[in-house]
Amino acid sequence: MKNIKSIMLKVSAVFLVAVTLITGLDTMTVYAETPYKTYMVDGYGYIQETQTAYEAYATLTKFGDLAWSGANDMCVTEDGEIYVADTKNARIIVGTLEGELIKTIGEGTLVSPRGVYVTDNKHVYVADRDAEAVFEFDESGNLLNKYTKPTSPLYGETTSFLPIKIVVNDAGIMYIICESNTNGIVEISPTEGGTFLGYFGTNFASADLWTIFRRAIATDAQRAKMVSNIPATPDNLAIDDKGLILTVTRGEKETTLKRLNIAGKNLIESCPGYADIPAAVCSGGHDNIFVVDQQGYIYEYNNEGELLFVFGGPDDGSQRVGLSTIAASIQTDTSDRIYVLDADKNQIQVYEPTEFTNLLHEALNLYSTGRYTESKEPLTEVLKMNSMFDYANKAMGRAYFQEENYEMALHYAKLAKDYEGYSESYWEIRNEWLKRNLVTVLIVAVALYIMVKVLKTLDKKKGIFNGVRNAVARAKENTVVSNLCYAGYFMKHPIDGSYGIAREGRASWAAPSIILGIFTVEYVISKYLCGFLQKLQMGIREGRYEILSDIGTVVIVIAALTACNYLVCTINEGEGTVKKIYTYFCYSLMPYIILNPVIFVLSHVVTDNEQFLITLTQIIMITWVVVLAVLAIKEVNNYTANETFKIIGLTFFAILIMALLIFIIYVLWAQVFEFISAVVGEVVYRLGF
């Protein structure tokens, strides 16, 4: 999938709309229009624009007369109170969406609050980095507990305790992210003044093959000088209604977002639409997840990590409502509004869901609770607004599947490019068809078998196919037909077949070209008309055809192989001519011509569970083609095995050099044409035409 943020950065300047600000000297809340576009990812993994999912609703700059400075975190409670960790002013400010000040907490106690979390009973937990402690306050702001570095040796005697983010579950167990602690999330129980329970949700250290190899051969002294390969520390965390811990970690790519159960197992297998520099994460009210990156892009996912929307973005300095400079925290409230804290602009951006999003959330709620039939109504409304919204098509297909309406489930799975859903629906449809027609299929198979036996017997006794055999024999007298038949012999007996190409005049232009033409036709047909599952695996988009490009690719590859192999063989005492080399490369395509129709048919009848049949056939086919080509290079040019592999390597190197030269020539000629065009344009301008 293309990088979401880089594409949105390119288009954001084009799509920013005019903003109407309603401001006043004493106003704490600013309202404005939406200055960004909303995007989704389709079933192919491409970014597509969709309806606005959330509108910029308001901007909070202070509560009452109190503004915050360098705030790093916030928490929104169910009753709509907003707790802001006012880092530079060493306090927690509590206010409302209307900008009213409720109270402050921790003044004179806190040093540098970096994280804040409020429980259902209004206990306020503050992660204070510079104080090296976690503070617990009651609803009135009275200090209840102070948790410092755990004394357990399992924590690590030399490991510092610098808490920056915190969440607390219903049992009062604290999950704390500590700066520079790569062991994972610190888990502390409130019992006995704070009991260290261990590390939770530790990230894995990754290393490429080159790094592993270097470390394997390096001495102890050399390894000591290498950069340590240690796991990354999570950037932020949250806790959802089920007690599952959400984390985001930069640099983890498709595992940037994690949803951890009580055992620390990640329930999100992969998250392709990830944020490059995640700043914060939170759970929504519909079993959904929100992530904001530092530049202000907001990502909404379902509970399986599938991307629903991307919106928002960076502010270019014009102070547009809904755009951020350095996002630090994200929260939601019971009305599905989203709050994003901007640490640089010292403000909170508030977003409100549109009707389109509310309908999708309603469908998510119904589906997640097993009310599949009821979920179809809001999904239908969503698809009326945007029929290309693939997630809605996918959810609709799954709803029909649960109702055992497999035809409709298959239809919507195809619209959504839902590989798994399509496979499951097709399996059920195929299973029903086999139940109805199995007896008929067996009868037809037996009838065909008997018919073949009868025809063979009649031919043996009366020669009923003598006329056909004579016609075939006469056709083989034609040189082109004979050489085409010889290609089949070459496929089964490559060594003897190569001898025929080299010594018996079996090299030609016509027959190999016909084979190449058949190969090209099969390639194009199998690419665009194969089964839906196979097409998805190859990444072929419905309705997109590049036939001329495909034909050109085949011709260029064969031409490059022929030319470069001839040049290399010529300077290495090879005996192959251009005609012979062209012939054996085209003849080597025969396994593809024979086996590809089998793959084509299989692609229309197998499900995901039987895809190994296609994979196995493809492996056999490709291996067969490669073996034929290698043996032909060896036998036709009269090389030894070592010389053959040397020639193959040199051939691919020559192709690389040829491609590089063509690219350089293309760039130079492009510059020449650009220069000529500029000169002509200048002349026309000077002459006044």
BELRA-V124493 format. One record per run of one state. SS is the DSSP state (alpha for helix, beta for strand, coil for the rest). FROM is the first residue (numbers start at 0). LEN is the number of residues. If there is no record, write none. Layout:
<<SS | FROM | LEN> <SS | FROM | LEN>>
This chain:
<<coil | 0 | 3> <alpha | 3 | 12> <coil | 15 | 6> <beta | 21 | 1> <coil | 22 | 6> <beta | 28 | 3> <coil | 31 | 6> <beta | 37 | 4> <coil | 41 | 5> <beta | 46 | 4> <coil | 50 | 3> <beta | 53 | 7> <coil | 60 | 1> <beta | 61 | 2> <coil | 63 | 2> <beta | 65 | 2> <coil | 67 | 5> <beta | 72 | 4> <coil | 76 | 5> <beta | 81 | 5> <coil | 86 | 4> <beta | 90 | 5> <coil | 95 | 5> <beta | 100 | 5> <coil | 105 | 7> <beta | 112 | 6> <coil | 118 | 5> <beta | 123 | 5> <coil | 128 | 4> <beta | 132 | 5> <coil | 137 | 5> <beta | 142 | 5> <coil | 147 | 15> <beta | 162 | 6> <coil | 168 | 5> <beta | 173 | 5> <coil | 178 | 6> <beta | 184 | 5> <coil | 189 | 1> <alpha | 190 | 3> <coil | 193 | 1> <beta | 194 | 6> <coil | 200 | 8> <alpha | 208 | 9> <coil | 217 | 2> <alpha | 219 | 6> <coil | 225 | 10> <beta | 235 | 4> <coil | 239 | 5> <beta | 244 | 4> <coil | 248 | 4> <alpha | 252 | 3> <coil | 255 | 1> <beta | 256 | 4> <coil | 260 | 5> <beta | 265 | 1> <coil | 266 | 11> <beta | 277 | 6> <coil | 283 | 5> <beta | 288 | 5> <coil | 293 | 3> <beta | 296 | 5> <coil | 301 | 5> <beta | 306 | 6> <coil | 312 | 1> <beta | 313 | 1> <coil | 314 | 9> <beta | 323 | 1> <coil | 324 | 2> <beta | 326 | 6> <coil | 332 | 5> <beta | 337 | 5> <coil | 342 | 4> <beta | 346 | 7> <coil | 353 | 1> <alpha | 354 | 14> <coil | 368 | 3> <alpha | 371 | 14> <coil | 385 | 4> <alpha | 389 | 13> <coil | 402 | 3> <alpha | 405 | 11> <coil | 416 | 2> <alpha | 418 | 44> <coil | 462 | 3> <alpha | 465 | 11> <coil | 476 | 2> <alpha | 478 | 14> <coil | 492 | 1> <alpha | 493 | 10> <coil | 503 | 6> <alpha | 509 | 20> <coil | 529 | 2> <alpha | 531 | 7> <coil | 538 | 8> <alpha | 546 | 24> <coil | 570 | 7> <alpha | 577 | 10> <coil | 587 | 2> <alpha | 589 | 14> <coil | 603 | 4> <alpha | 607 | 29> <coil | 636 | 4> <alpha | 640 | 47> <coil | 687 | 2>>
